């Protein structure tokens, strides 16, 4: 009986002691100077966004010293002397609004891979995008997680981004000794191409930004690749000889590298190639070839990169919209390690606002397939923003080339669109995306396809039929000349880039390698086989038909050229051995309303097939300016 009376007392005592025993509680952390959520997350092995969500932080950039944060997924044992009655709360599930998505990516670039993180806005797009480049010795998330904070803010404004690790940094498995301007620009272009390939990204609206040496690379990339529509530099460094000074350069010449030391990370081996390129590259001159606007941002108290460099960057820009921003009391890292995020907040806001304004649609691009005389003609139409009426230009490629000409024609079309001019460029039979055999590649078919392309845009787009132009490169120049010398041609202006203009009977012999070679090919094409196998100087294997031979021999592109009532611009290079200067100058002499412009140091590739940004710039700008003058401003 006594035992039965003691049982309730024992149970009560047990509950009291149980309430005093250990209970689980989240681990906390007090913010100190220099902390960011990214740093804290790394220390505790959790995502910074998890800390943000658990603590109800609305602005991740406004972290203040002394703030006590709970760390998700971590527990410590505490004592609780109170007995709390179990409470069942009737709570509603709070809807989590997803504002962006991120995923890691490895981009193959030559014989190595470029690690990156893609950040996409929510929705189907297509969105503009930004390539983000880090500075010396840093990595894709940047100092203090600066890029990891910036990318989501871009996404919330409807701008996608990719941040990458250069060779030897972050998750890259390559040796840093192989890092240099060339590899870095190549990595930036590879990142751009990846983003442009996404269905959710508008490949015509991609910008680039960089911090410190990342800004250097952003300027070089924009100068070499005019497809970048906008640029932002954070403490951009046009001159890195202070990092690779002459004494260090001498060491690199002797050892193959210089060991660059840091207080905050392991040393890096600056390779000899990096030094060679730093000392031989005028970054601002290369950047001047870009037509993109730049926002050059510097901290006013930056002692690493002189803030005056921002002014130099804007002065070098060819775009009148370019401007500087100096953030007061900000150092080289924009104070991200101080715990005061005021400067960094301003930096991010200015960057997002800039890209939001400068990555607005300027033109759209449409791939079309035109039926013409039993053939399908693949073509690209580039339409300026707005309703029209648009002046228009038909663009014709060279022998064995394509409507892209290794990206060169895309640049020409973009330059025209930026001036409000629509364009169409097509693949001739057996070239580019054309499914026709190369035996269908002869003059009458190509001129017909060019004319069909003009008819297509006149029928399907808001084109001003009174203001039409034609552009021809190399063999495409011959086609343009054949078209405009007809009495009823509709064109008002013509640009010829190294046009194939000599009489066909002479051109065909030299093109095929001389009289003996010509006779051999002609004998072959005249046989039952019906075509001659020919390999170009560029290694292209082609099947030349009897129609190609006969029509080419009869071609006299300058005969009756005086019938063309419009103006002509002829662009040619002083180093072009495929279409020599004399041949281009013969066109200038044959027509009274023709202007010739010689491009220094240009071979037959005209920057399309070589890394010559100055040549590319001249071809694009001269072409666009001429058509503006003749199709828009002329009465």
Buried (B, 14 or more C-beta within 10 A) or exposed (E): EEEEEEEEEEEEEEEEEEBEEEEEEBEEBEBEEBBBBBBBBBEBEBBBBBBBEBBEBEEBBEBEEEBEBBBBEBEEEEEEEEEEEEEEEEEEEEEEEEEBEBEEBEBEBEEBBBBBBBBBBEEEBBBBBBBBBBBBBBBBBBBBBBBBBBBBBBBEBBBBBBBBBBBBBBBBEBEBBBBBBBBBBBBBBBBBBBBBEBEBBBBBBBBBBBBBBBBBBBBBBBBBBBBBBBBBBBBBBBBBEEBBEEEBBEBBEEEEBBEBEEEEEEEBBBBBBBBBBBEEBEBBEBBBBBBBBBBBBBBEBBEBBBBEBBBBBBEBBBBEEBBBBBBEEBBBBBBBBBBBBBBBBBBBEBBBEBBBEBBEEBBEBEEBEBEBEEBBBBBBBBBBEEEBBBBBBBBBBBBBBBBBBEBBBBBBBBBBBBBBBBBBBBBBBBBBBBEBEBBBBBBEBBBBBBBBBBEBBBEEBBBBEEBBBBBBBBBBBBBBBBBBBBEEBBBBBBBBBBBBBBBBEEBBBEBBEEEEBBEBBBEBBEEEEEBBEBEEEEEEEBBBBBBBBBBBBEBBBBEEBEEBEBBBBBBBBEEBEBBBBEBBBBBBEBBEBBEBBBBEEBBBBBBBBBEBBBBBBBBBBBBBEBBBEBBBEEE
